[in-house]
Amino acid sequence: MAKFHGKIGYIQTEETAPGVHTEIIMEFPYTGDILANNLRWERGENLNDDLNISNRFSIVADAFAYENIQFIRYVTWMGSKWSVRSVDIQRPRLVLSVGGVYNG
């Protein structure tokens, strides 16, 4: 099983002016394991094919991660940010399933 060490991105919105909401990005480092490592090319509407991954990362979660599960948006791995598709709670770990490149 491969080891993982990378950043998890959280996005929260904050009202900066009346009626104006701004996204605040927070990144925190986590360690864990890579449970699945699958890469595939998919044809899309773009000129070039899209690279999607179907990886699962099991991270050792802290109190902040458990309290802010709903704000997890991406995992930084291999120099790119990958969108989190689902989160499975298996205390003391969180299992993050990721998909395509995060474009936020």
C-alpha positions as CSV (number, residue, x, y, z in Angstrom):
1,M,0.0,0.0,0.0
2,A,1.4,3.4,-1.0
3,K,1.7,6.2,1.5
4,F,0.2,9.6,1.0
5,H,1.4,13.0,2.3
6,G,-0.3,16.0,0.8
7,K,-2.7,18.9,1.4
8,I,-6.4,18.8,1.7
9,G,-8.3,21.9,0.5
10,Y,-11.3,23.3,2.4
11,I,-13.4,26.1,1.0
12,Q,-15.8,28.2,3.1
13,T,-17.7,31.3,2.1
14,E,-17.5,34.5,4.1
15,E,-19.7,37.7,3.6
16,T,-17.2,40.5,2.9
17,A,-19.8,43.1,2.2
18,P,-23.6,43.1,2.4
19,G,-24.8,40.6,-0.2
20,V,-21.2,39.8,-1.4
21,H,-19.8,36.4,-0.5
22,T,-16.1,35.4,-1.1
23,E,-14.6,31.9,-1.0
24,I,-11.9,31.4,1.6
25,I,-9.4,28.6,0.7
26,M,-7.6,26.8,3.6
27,E,-5.1,24.0,3.0
28,F,-3.8,21.6,5.7
29,P,-1.3,18.8,5.4
30,Y,-2.4,15.2,6.1
31,T,-0.8,11.8,6.0
32,G,-2.3,8.4,5.2
33,D,-2.5,5.7,2.6
34,I,-3.5,5.4,-1.0
35,L,-6.1,2.6,-1.1
36,A,-6.7,2.7,-4.9
37,N,-4.7,4.2,-7.7
38,N,-6.5,4.2,-11.1
39,L,-5.9,6.6,-13.9
40,R,-8.0,6.9,-17.1
41,W,-8.4,9.1,-20.1
42,E,-11.9,10.2,-21.1
43,R,-13.1,11.8,-24.3
44,G,-15.0,15.0,-23.6
45,E,-16.1,18.1,-25.4
46,N,-12.6,19.5,-25.3
47,L,-10.0,19.2,-28.0
48,N,-7.8,17.1,-25.7
49,D,-8.9,14.1,-23.7
50,D,-9.4,14.6,-19.9
51,L,-7.4,12.7,-17.3
52,N,-9.6,11.3,-14.5
53,I,-8.4,9.3,-11.5
54,S,-10.5,7.0,-9.3
55,N,-8.2,7.2,-6.3
56,R,-9.1,6.7,-2.7
57,F,-7.0,8.3,0.0
58,S,-7.3,7.2,3.6
59,I,-6.1,10.1,5.9
60,V,-5.6,10.2,9.6
61,A,-8.1,12.9,10.5
62,D,-8.0,15.5,13.2
63,A,-10.8,17.3,15.0
64,F,-10.8,20.1,12.4
65,A,-11.3,17.6,9.5
66,Y,-14.3,15.9,11.3
67,E,-15.9,19.3,12.1
68,N,-15.5,20.6,8.5
69,I,-16.1,17.5,6.3
70,Q,-18.7,19.4,4.3
71,F,-16.1,22.0,3.2
72,I,-13.5,19.5,1.8
73,R,-13.1,20.2,-1.9
74,Y,-9.8,18.8,-3.2
75,V,-6.7,16.7,-2.5
76,T,-3.3,17.9,-3.7
77,W,-1.5,14.9,-5.2
78,M,1.2,14.6,-7.9
79,G,1.3,18.4,-8.3
80,S,-2.4,18.8,-9.1
81,K,-5.6,19.4,-7.2
82,W,-8.1,16.6,-7.6
83,S,-11.9,17.0,-6.8
84,V,-13.2,15.1,-3.8
85,R,-16.3,13.2,-4.9
86,S,-17.2,11.5,-1.6
87,V,-16.0,11.1,2.0
88,D,-16.4,7.9,4.0
89,I,-16.0,8.3,7.8
90,Q,-14.0,5.4,9.3
91,R,-12.8,6.8,12.6
92,P,-10.0,7.7,13.2
93,R,-9.7,8.0,9.4
94,L,-11.5,9.7,6.5
95,V,-11.5,7.9,3.1
96,L,-11.6,10.5,0.3
97,S,-12.7,9.3,-3.2
98,V,-11.4,11.7,-5.9
99,G,-12.2,12.2,-9.6
100,G,-11.1,14.8,-12.1
101,V,-8.9,17.8,-11.8
102,Y,-10.3,20.5,-9.5
103,N,-11.0,23.8,-11.4
104,G,-12.1,26.0,-8.5
